Amino acid sequence: MLMTLMIPPHLQFSFRQAPAAPLAPLRSTLSTLPEVHSPSTSTPVKDAAVGLDSRMAQARHYRHLQEMCRKNKQNQDDVSQLLDLEFEGRRQFIDSETLKEANRPGKILGAYSCFKNIDHVLEELRRIVAKDNVHYVKELKERWADYRTKLSFYGVYKKVLKPPVGLPADEQAIDLIISLPDMFPSGYPAPKKMSSPSEALIHVLEPTEAPDVYLSRQPLATPFILVGEEDCFLCARNAPVVYFGRSGLAESVLYVMAYYYVFHMTLANKQDLEGALAIADIIGNLSLEKLVNENKCLCQIMSVSSVA
């Protein structure tokens, strides 16, 4: 039986917008966070060992993790090992219905400040998707590098991307991410407060644009990349989570994907869009009631939505 992680009350606070500040102070507020550097990959814990772990042991792992994260100099391998040990309880807390999606990033970061480190976020992605593959993050980066090259050719072929000849690597990465919605259009318009669908993934600040003003107008709760002249920020809702150099833009799509998994974000059901199917029509088209009755399933069909 999986045990629920008990989070200390002082860590249960809401995700509030930080006071207005220019980009440089935003970076200074995150100055205690390490930039991207890969720690050694830790060994996953056996499912049986985690399953037998008691609630007291899970709480002890969490307490040791918090003590370690408060240190100025952290041993990243030790943090990864504790994250391995406490994985099941942590996912129960994150996946629980008590966390509303709009508030989930702040609640999770308040309870687990180590997830302000991109390395630990990528390792958490590995625990969720391929926990037995200790080389998953390395393989993922290699596959993305190969796929990114193919995307560049495809974007030029579709005439939504200019040939990247002579462009710096960071500019190539920005152009590629911005063109992704044009390569793979969804058929739905961008949210009203967004000028382009690409802003759900990335926004490049203009020289005269204040980052705090832009963040205050951000309508989505999902992770996205905010690009400044020198630094880049991965933001959630209207606050920065972690910063990285422009050299990390080539892999930044992986960072966004990893935070989606860590924050347990879900897709909207599109009910706010014109022409969207009604819940009753979706249930009818899938013949859910017929299937339930034919198979005599002991269940109740309910419509559930997720609001960002």
N, C-alpha and C positions, 0 to 999 in steps of 0.2 A: 504494500500500500504506500503510495507516494505521500510524503508529508509536506505540509504547507510551511513555507519560510516565514518566520515571524520577524517583521521589520520594526526596529525600534521606533517609538512615536516621534522622536525628534527628527527622524529622517522623512516623515510623512508631510511634506509641504508641497504647495502648488507651484506650477511652473509659471512664474510671473515674468513679464517683460522687463528687461534690464533698463536702467535710465538711459536716456538718449546720450549717444557718444559718437564721435567720429571714428574712422576705421582704426587709427593708431591706438586709441584707448581701448577699443574692442580687443585688439591683439594683446594689450597689456593685461586685460582682465583674464586672459587665458595664458599668461606668461608662465604660470606654474605647470602648464601641461606640456609633456614632451612632444616634440615633433615626431614625424613618422620615422621609426627605426625598428627593424624586425628583431624581436627577441627569439631565442631558441624555441622551437615548437615543443610544447609539452605533450606528455603521453596521456591519452584519454583514459578515464577511469572506467572499469568494467561495469556494465549495467547491473550485474548482480550485487557488486559492492555498493553502488549507489542506492539500489533498492533496499538493502539491509541497513542503510545508514539511518540512525534514529533522528528524531526531531531535535534532540539535544545536540547531536553531532552536527546537524545542519546549521543550527544556531551558532555553535562554536566556530564552524568554518566561516560563517558570515562575520562574526565578531573579529576573528583574526584578519579577515580580508579588510575590514574597515580600519583596523589598527595599522595594517601595512600601507593602505592607501593614504593615510594621513602623514606618512613619513615624507620628508623632502626627497630623499633618495630611495627609490623603490627597486627591489629585485623583481624584474619583470617575469622571470621564470617562476618565482614563488607565487606571484599574483596569479599567473596562469594556472598553476597547480591548484590553488584554492578555488579558482573559478571552475575548474574541472570537478572538484569535490562537491561543490555547492550547486551544480548545474540544475538538478531536478527541482529542488526547492525554489530556485530563482525563476525557472520557467513557469512554475505554477503561479508564482506571484505575478509575473509579467503577463501571462495569458489569462489571468483571472478576469471576470467580468466587473470586478470592483474598480478597475482602471478604465476610465473613459478615454477613447482614442485621442481626443484633443489634448488631454492632460497627461497622457502616458509618457511622452518623452521626458518631461520634467520630473515626474515621479520616479522613473527608472534611473535617471542621472542623479537624482537626489539620494537614492538608495545605493547606487553603484557608480561612484565617481570615476572608477577605473574605465568606464565606457566613454570617457572623454579622450581616451587614447585609441587611435585608429587601429593600432596593432591588436589590442584586446577585442575590439569590435570585429575585426576580421577572423580572429580565433573563435569568437562566439558564433559567427556564421558557420565556421567549420564544425563546431559542436552540434549545431542545429541541423545542418544539411548532410554532413558526412563525418560523423564523430569518430569513426574508426580509421579514417584516412588522415594520418598526421601530416601528409604532404599536400593536403587539399588547397591551402592558401597559395602555395607556390605554383601548383598546377593551374589554379584558377587564374592567376596573373599571367601565366604563359598562354593559356587559351584566349584570354582577353586581348593580349598583345597581337596574337595571330588574327583574331576576329576583327580587331580595330583596323588592321591593314586592309582586310577585305571590305570593311565598311567604307573606307576611304575610296576605294575603287568603285564601289557601288554608288556612293554619293555623287561622284563625278559623272558616272554613267547616267544617273537619274537627273543630272543637271541641277541638283540642290546643293552641291558642294563644289567650290572652286578647286582646281588642282593645287595641292599643297606645296608646290615647288617654291623654294626660297623662304617659306614661312618658318619662324621659330617653332620648336616643338610644342610650347605652351599654347601658341596661337592656333596651331593645327588641332590640338585637343579641344579648344574652345569651339572652333568652327564645326568640328565633328559632332560635339554634344548638342550644339544649337540646331544642327540639321537633322538630328534623329527623328523628331516628329514629322518632318517632311519626307524622310525615307520610309517611315512606317506610320502613315496617318491613321488616326483612330476613327475619323468620321464625325467626331464631336467637337464643338467649338471650345476654345479656351475659356476658363472662368472669367467672369465679367471684369474683375480687377486686373487681369493679365493681358498684356498686349500681344503675347505670343504663347503657344503651347509649350515652347522650349523653356519658359520661365518656371515651369514646374520642376525642371531639372537644374537650370543654371541661370544666373543673372550676372552680367558684367557691369560693374558700377561705372558710370560716367565720371569724368574728373570733378564735376561740380555736384555730384549726387551724394547726399548724406546717407550712409548705410543704415543708421537708426531709423530714418524716415522711411526708407524702403522696407525695412523689416516690419515696421508698424503697420504697413499696408498689405503685408503678405497674407493672402486669404487662406492658404493651405496649411495643414498641420504636418504635412509630410516633409521628409528631409530634402534639402536642395543645396546647391553650391553657390556661394556668393564670391565673386572674383573681384579683388582689388588690384591696385597697381603692382603691389609686391606680394601680398599674401592672399590666400584663399581661405574661406570659412565654410565649413559644413554647418548649416543652420537647420533648426527644427522650429516650426511655428514662427515666432518673431524674436528668436534669441540665437546667438552663435553657440555651437557645441564644441567645436575643435577647429584649430587652424592648421594649415599646411602650406608649404611653398608652392609656387606655380609649377615647379617641376613635377608635383604630384597630380597635376590635372589629367595626365594621360591615364591614370588609374582611378580617377575620382568617381567614375560611374560605379566602380566596385564598392567604394566607400558608401555611396548612396544606397546601393542594394543591401549592403551589410547592415546599415542602420535601419532599413525597412524590416529586416528580420529581427534585429535586436529589440526594436520598439514594438514588434508584432503589429505592424500597420496593415490595414486591409483596404481593398479597393472600394470606392463608393459604388452604390447600386444604380447611379445615373437617374434616379427618380426625379431629380430636379430639372432634367433636360426635356425639351420639347420632343414629343414622339416616343418617349420611353414607354415600354410595356408596363401595364399595371401588374401588381403582384398576383392578382387572381388569374390574369392571362398567362403569366409565366407558369404558375402551378398547373393551369389547364393544358398548356402546350406540352408540358413535360409528362402529363398524365400521372401525376404523383398520387392523386387520390385513388385512381384505378389500380395502380401498382400496390399501394398499401392494402387495399381491400382484397385483391387477388392473393397476395402473399400472407394475409392475415397478420400484418405487422402490428405490434403493440406500440404504436407511436402516434403522435399528434402533429399534423402539418401546421407549421407556424411561419409567418414572414418575419424576418429579422433584418434590420438595416444597420449600417454603420455610418455615422455622420462625422465628418472631419471638422 
